[in-house]
């Protein structure tokens, strides 16, 4: 293998593929990146056995071939040098790196030892605009469960329908749903759904989050592939493939309240700021109390801590329905409201123990359900 490549291209490629690397003592090969020179590209591949990445970077190939080397040392070296162009050459399982003023050698391993990143052969494919897709994912990704008692809740649920994708995450205490519409209707014959591990979703956001344009999503019964085509080349530039979580996602629609006892319209930023102040005085349970006063057309936010004291604040809004007092984990409220983009929001309550619904005004594509803290 011998090739010439711009250092900036090499650096960017390594920065992307090393994102999924987790240090492995039992399988040291997983700490490596597979480099393959083929046609006009240097292909970078990494895997942690659950997720794999392939990245194509333009290069001047003199001799095709491949080698696998430790990704951290390679990436750190490339980031540290100031050369504009680097030559890479494999000789006797050693990667030789040359510039005008620098030379280095990195010991590699046989490429045959590198795990094979599986390919997906399927007719199930969706194309969607990436910015809206990633923005939607960012609004639900943090609400999955952390316990493995119910593995299906540790991932994000995707439901692919003819004109939209529905994305859902829940940890049983709160639930977020986001709907993203396709730019053009899909040609899938029937609805399809799967559960993607939260870790993969975060990797997906890290890798694709700043990319403009569309991505393709291929899925089978146990795997999914996300593919991005660069506008500069008629070839995939990034592929991320992941296993799926087995199991049946709960019928989450049953948790979303269809009616309310109390409805409050509030300024989103004022509500968020007052909750953050109240959190400073909350107790060990992160408890803040919302006291809805219909006559005053507003709500009082109250928190107290036996060690520090207490605080009260008042926020005016538009009230419908019953007066009530409801306690919440302030962190759950803040995290849900932070994902709402509108100036004002709607808070719908169902007594002291019923689920509460938070949603933006003027945007029916997002909703957040949070359970209150039951009174002692």
C-alpha positions as CSV (number, residue, x, y, z in Angstrom):
1,X,0.0,0.0,0.0
2,X,1.3,3.4,-0.9
3,X,-0.6,6.7,-1.2
4,X,-0.4,10.5,-0.8
5,X,-3.1,12.3,1.1
6,X,-3.8,15.8,2.5
7,X,-3.0,16.0,6.2
8,X,-6.3,17.8,6.8
9,X,-8.3,15.1,5.1
10,X,-6.4,12.4,7.1
11,X,-7.0,14.3,10.4
12,X,-10.8,14.8,9.7
13,X,-11.2,11.1,8.8
14,X,-9.5,9.8,11.9
15,X,-11.4,12.2,14.1
16,X,-14.7,10.7,12.9
17,X,-13.8,7.0,12.9
18,X,-12.2,7.1,16.4
19,X,-15.4,8.3,18.0
20,X,-16.8,4.8,18.5
21,X,-13.5,3.4,19.8
22,X,-13.7,2.1,23.4
23,X,-10.4,0.8,24.8
24,X,-10.5,-3.0,24.7
25,X,-8.1,-5.2,26.7
26,X,-9.6,-8.5,25.7
27,X,-9.5,-7.7,21.9
28,X,-6.7,-5.2,21.3
29,X,-7.5,-5.2,17.5
30,X,-10.6,-3.1,18.4
31,X,-8.3,-0.3,19.3
32,X,-7.2,-0.1,15.7
33,X,-8.3,1.5,12.5
34,X,-8.3,-0.5,9.3
35,X,-6.8,1.5,6.4
36,X,-7.5,0.3,2.9
37,X,-6.2,2.0,-0.3
38,X,-8.6,1.3,-3.1
39,X,-9.1,3.2,-6.4
40,X,-9.1,6.9,-5.6
41,X,-9.9,6.5,-1.9
42,X,-8.3,5.7,1.5
43,X,-11.0,3.9,3.4
44,X,-11.0,4.1,7.2
45,X,-12.9,1.5,9.3
46,X,-13.4,1.1,13.0
47,X,-15.7,-1.1,15.1
48,X,-16.6,-1.9,18.7
49,X,-18.5,-5.0,17.6
50,X,-21.8,-3.3,18.1
51,X,-21.2,-0.3,15.9
52,X,-19.0,0.1,12.8
53,X,-17.9,3.1,10.7
54,X,-16.6,3.2,7.2
55,X,-15.2,6.6,5.9
56,X,-14.0,7.3,2.4
57,X,-11.4,10.1,1.9
58,X,-9.9,11.1,-1.5
59,X,-6.3,10.2,-1.9
60,X,-3.7,9.7,-4.6
61,X,-3.2,5.9,-4.7
62,X,0.0,4.5,-6.0
63,X,-0.4,1.0,-4.8
64,X,-3.5,-0.6,-3.3
65,X,-3.4,-2.5,-0.1
66,X,-4.4,-2.4,3.6
67,X,-3.1,-2.4,7.1
68,X,-4.5,-1.9,10.6
69,X,-2.8,0.4,13.2
70,X,-3.7,1.8,16.7
71,X,-6.0,4.6,16.0
72,X,-5.1,6.8,19.0
73,X,-1.4,7.1,18.3
74,X,-2.0,7.6,14.6
75,X,-4.7,10.3,15.1
76,X,-2.6,12.1,17.8
77,X,0.4,12.1,15.5
78,X,-1.5,13.4,12.5
79,X,-3.1,16.2,14.6
80,X,0.4,17.2,15.9
81,X,2.3,17.6,12.7
82,X,2.1,20.7,10.5
83,X,2.7,19.1,7.1
84,X,0.2,19.8,4.3
85,X,0.7,16.5,2.5
86,X,1.7,13.1,3.9
87,X,2.7,9.9,2.2
88,X,1.6,6.6,3.7
89,X,3.3,3.3,2.8
90,X,2.9,-0.2,4.3
91,X,6.0,-2.3,4.5
92,X,6.1,-5.6,6.4
93,X,3.1,-4.7,8.6
94,X,4.6,-1.3,9.5
95,X,3.0,2.0,8.4
96,X,5.6,4.5,7.2
97,X,4.5,8.1,7.3
98,X,6.5,10.8,5.5
99,X,6.3,14.5,5.0
100,X,8.8,17.2,3.9
101,X,10.3,17.5,7.4
102,X,9.1,14.4,9.3
103,X,9.1,10.7,9.3
104,X,7.4,8.1,11.5
105,X,6.7,4.4,11.7
106,X,3.7,2.8,13.4
107,X,3.6,-0.9,14.0
108,X,0.5,-2.5,12.5
109,X,-1.3,-5.8,12.6
110,X,-2.4,-8.1,9.8
111,X,-5.7,-6.7,8.3
112,X,-7.1,-10.2,8.3
113,X,-7.3,-10.0,12.1
114,X,-9.6,-7.0,11.9
115,X,-13.3,-7.9,12.5
116,X,-15.5,-7.8,9.4
117,X,-18.0,-5.0,9.5
118,X,-21.2,-6.6,8.1
119,X,-23.1,-5.3,5.1
120,X,-26.8,-4.9,4.9
121,X,-28.7,-6.4,2.0
122,X,-32.2,-5.0,2.1
123,X,-34.7,-3.2,0.0
124,X,-35.9,-1.2,3.0
125,X,-34.4,2.2,2.5
126,X,-35.4,5.7,3.5
127,X,-33.9,9.0,2.5
128,X,-34.3,12.0,4.8
129,X,-32.9,15.5,5.2
130,X,-30.1,15.2,7.8
131,X,-30.4,18.5,9.7
132,X,-34.1,17.9,10.7
133,X,-33.4,14.2,11.4
134,X,-30.5,15.0,13.8
135,X,-32.3,17.8,15.5
136,X,-35.2,15.5,16.1
137,X,-33.0,12.8,17.6
138,X,-31.3,15.4,19.9
139,X,-34.8,16.1,21.4
140,X,-35.4,12.5,22.5
141,X,-32.0,10.8,23.0
142,X,-31.4,11.8,26.6
143,X,-34.6,10.2,27.9
144,X,-33.8,6.5,27.5
145,X,-33.5,4.2,30.6
146,X,-30.1,3.4,32.0
147,X,-31.0,0.1,33.7
148,X,-30.8,-3.1,31.7
149,X,-33.8,-4.6,33.5
150,X,-35.9,-3.7,30.4
151,X,-33.3,-3.5,27.5
152,X,-35.9,-2.2,25.1
153,X,-36.1,1.0,27.1
154,X,-32.4,1.7,26.8
155,X,-32.7,2.7,23.1
156,X,-34.6,5.1,20.9
157,X,-37.7,3.7,19.2
158,X,-38.1,4.5,15.5
159,X,-41.3,4.0,13.6
160,X,-41.0,4.5,9.8
161,X,-44.3,5.4,8.2
162,X,-45.2,6.6,4.7
163,X,-44.6,10.3,5.2
164,X,-42.7,10.5,8.5
165,X,-40.5,9.0,11.1
166,X,-41.7,8.9,14.7
167,X,-38.9,8.8,17.3
168,X,-39.6,8.0,21.0
169,X,-37.6,7.5,24.2
170,X,-38.7,6.8,27.7
171,X,-37.3,5.7,31.1
172,X,-40.8,5.1,32.6
173,X,-40.6,8.4,34.5
174,X,-40.7,10.7,31.4
175,X,-41.3,10.2,27.7
176,X,-40.4,12.3,24.6
177,X,-41.9,11.9,21.1
178,X,-40.6,13.7,18.0
179,X,-42.1,13.4,14.5
180,X,-39.9,14.2,11.5
181,X,-41.5,14.4,8.0
182,X,-39.8,13.2,4.8
183,X,-39.0,15.8,2.2
184,X,-40.8,13.5,-0.3
185,X,-43.0,10.5,0.5
186,X,-41.2,7.2,1.0
187,X,-41.8,4.1,-1.1
188,X,-41.8,1.6,1.8
189,X,-44.5,-0.9,1.3
190,X,-45.4,-1.2,5.0
191,X,-44.6,0.5,8.3
192,X,-41.3,-0.6,9.9
193,X,-39.9,-0.1,13.3
194,X,-36.8,-0.8,15.4
195,X,-35.0,0.2,18.6
196,X,-31.5,1.7,18.3
197,X,-29.2,1.7,21.3
198,X,-28.8,5.1,22.9
199,X,-25.0,4.9,22.6
200,X,-25.3,4.5,18.8
201,X,-27.7,7.5,18.6
202,X,-25.2,9.7,20.4
203,X,-22.5,8.5,18.0
204,X,-24.8,9.2,15.1
205,X,-25.4,12.8,16.4
206,X,-21.7,13.3,16.9
207,X,-20.8,12.1,13.4
208,X,-23.7,13.4,11.3
209,X,-24.8,16.4,13.5
210,X,-23.1,19.1,11.5
211,X,-23.6,17.7,8.0
212,X,-26.0,19.3,5.5
213,X,-27.9,17.4,2.9
214,X,-29.6,14.0,3.0
215,X,-28.8,10.6,4.5
216,X,-30.0,7.2,3.6
217,X,-31.2,4.7,6.2
218,X,-31.1,1.0,5.3
219,X,-32.6,-1.5,7.8
220,X,-33.0,-5.2,8.3
221,X,-34.4,-7.3,11.1
222,X,-31.3,-6.9,13.3
223,X,-29.2,-4.1,11.8
224,X,-29.4,-0.6,10.5
225,X,-27.1,1.4,8.2
226,X,-26.9,5.2,8.0
227,X,-25.1,6.4,4.8
228,X,-24.1,9.9,3.7
229,X,-23.1,10.9,0.2
230,X,-20.7,13.9,-0.2
231,X,-21.8,16.4,-2.8
232,X,-18.2,16.4,-4.0
233,X,-18.0,12.8,-5.0
234,X,-20.6,10.3,-6.3
235,X,-19.7,7.8,-3.7
236,X,-20.7,7.2,0.0
237,X,-18.5,9.2,2.3
238,X,-19.7,7.9,5.7
239,X,-21.4,4.7,6.6
240,X,-22.4,3.9,10.2
241,X,-23.8,0.4,10.9
242,X,-25.3,-0.7,14.2
243,X,-27.0,-3.7,15.8
244,X,-30.6,-3.2,17.0
245,X,-32.0,-4.0,20.4
246,X,-34.2,-7.0,20.4
247,X,-37.6,-6.9,22.0
248,X,-41.0,-5.3,21.7
249,X,-41.3,-1.6,22.5
250,X,-44.1,-0.8,24.9
251,X,-47.4,0.7,23.7
252,X,-46.2,4.2,24.6
253,X,-49.2,5.9,23.1
254,X,-51.2,4.7,26.1
255,X,-49.0,6.9,28.4
256,X,-49.7,10.1,26.5
257,X,-52.6,11.8,28.2
258,X,-55.5,12.6,25.8
259,X,-57.2,15.1,28.2
260,X,-56.3,17.4,31.1
261,X,-57.7,18.8,34.3
262,X,-55.6,21.9,34.3
263,X,-54.0,23.7,31.3
264,X,-51.4,26.5,31.6
265,X,-49.8,28.5,28.9
266,X,-46.4,30.0,30.0
267,X,-43.4,31.8,28.6
268,X,-40.9,29.1,28.0
269,X,-37.7,31.0,29.1
270,X,-39.3,32.5,32.2
271,X,-40.6,29.1,33.3
272,X,-37.2,27.5,32.7
273,X,-35.3,30.2,34.6
274,X,-37.6,30.1,37.6
275,X,-37.3,26.3,37.7
276,X,-33.5,26.6,37.8
277,X,-33.7,29.0,40.7
278,X,-36.1,26.7,42.5
279,X,-33.7,23.8,42.0
280,X,-31.1,25.5,44.3
281,X,-33.5,25.0,47.3
282,X,-34.9,21.5,46.4
283,X,-34.4,18.6,48.7
284,X,-32.8,15.2,48.1
285,X,-35.7,14.1,45.8
286,X,-35.2,17.1,43.5
287,X,-38.7,18.1,44.4
288,X,-40.3,21.4,43.3
289,X,-44.0,22.1,43.7
290,X,-46.2,23.9,41.2
291,X,-49.2,25.6,42.7
292,X,-51.8,26.6,40.1
293,X,-53.9,29.6,41.1
294,X,-56.7,30.2,38.6
295,X,-57.9,33.5,40.1
296,X,-54.4,35.0,39.8
297,X,-53.9,33.5,36.3
298,X,-50.5,32.0,37.2
299,X,-48.6,29.5,39.1
300,X,-46.3,29.6,42.1
301,X,-43.1,27.6,42.1
302,X,-42.1,26.5,45.6
303,X,-39.1,24.5,46.8
304,X,-37.6,23.9,50.3
305,X,-34.6,22.2,51.8
306,X,-34.3,21.6,55.6
307,X,-30.6,22.5,55.5
308,X,-30.7,25.6,53.3
309,X,-34.2,27.2,53.4
310,X,-37.0,27.8,50.9
311,X,-37.9,29.9,48.0
312,X,-41.1,31.0,46.1
313,X,-41.5,32.6,42.8
314,X,-44.5,33.5,40.7
315,X,-45.1,33.2,37.0
316,X,-48.2,34.6,35.2
317,X,-49.9,32.7,32.4
318,X,-53.2,31.6,30.9
319,X,-55.0,29.1,33.1
320,X,-57.8,26.7,32.2
321,X,-59.5,24.1,34.3
322,X,-58.9,23.2,38.0
323,X,-56.6,24.8,40.6
324,X,-54.1,22.2,41.7
325,X,-50.8,21.5,43.4
326,X,-48.3,19.1,41.7
327,X,-44.8,18.2,42.6
328,X,-42.1,17.2,40.1
329,X,-38.5,16.3,39.9
330,X,-37.1,19.7,38.7
331,X,-34.4,18.0,36.6
332,X,-37.1,16.1,34.6
333,X,-39.0,19.3,33.9
334,X,-35.9,21.3,33.0
335,X,-34.6,18.7,30.6
336,X,-37.9,18.4,28.8
337,X,-38.6,22.1,28.5
338,X,-35.0,22.7,27.3
339,X,-35.9,20.8,24.1
340,X,-38.9,23.0,23.3
341,X,-38.0,25.8,20.8
342,X,-41.1,27.9,20.9
343,X,-41.5,31.2,22.8
344,X,-44.5,29.9,24.8
345,X,-45.4,26.4,25.9
346,X,-48.4,24.4,27.1
347,X,-48.4,22.5,30.4
348,X,-51.3,20.1,30.9
349,X,-51.8,18.6,34.3
350,X,-53.9,15.7,35.6
351,X,-54.0,16.1,39.3
352,X,-51.3,15.2,41.8
353,X,-50.6,11.7,40.4
354,X,-51.6,11.8,36.7
355,X,-49.1,12.3,33.9
356,X,-48.3,15.9,32.8
357,X,-47.9,16.9,29.2
358,X,-45.5,19.6,28.0
359,X,-45.6,20.8,24.4
360,X,-44.6,23.8,22.3
361,X,-47.1,26.2,20.9
362,X,-47.3,26.1,17.1
363,X,-45.4,22.8,16.7
364,X,-47.3,19.5,17.0
365,X,-44.2,17.4,16.1
366,X,-42.9,17.3,19.7
367,X,-44.3,16.4,23.1
368,X,-42.9,15.5,26.5
369,X,-44.7,13.5,29.2
370,X,-43.5,13.6,32.8
371,X,-44.8,11.8,35.9
372,X,-45.3,13.8,39.1
373,X,-43.7,12.9,42.4
374,X,-46.5,11.3,44.4
375,X,-47.4,13.0,47.6
376,X,-46.2,11.3,50.8
